[in-house]
Amino acid sequence: MKLFHLSDLHLGKRVYAFSMLQDQRYVLEQVCALAEKHQLDGILLSGDLYDKPIPPVEAVQL
């Protein structure tokens, strides 16, 4: 079984007033492309998926 392991994504993180969502979207698109290319069986997400206990709507949609 081939898995892709990701952890501590902190989706929705802001650095000062700068949103990281565009960068995070790009990285997740690359992860999906690699998963398809390598015919992975699954993607394992662990750690902090969101940056805050109640994430912004945009982070959840991402």
Buried (B, 14 or more C-beta within 10 A) or exposed (E): EEEBEBEEBBBBBEEEEEBBBEEBEEEBEEBEEEBEEEEBEEBEEEEBBBBEEEBBEEBEEB
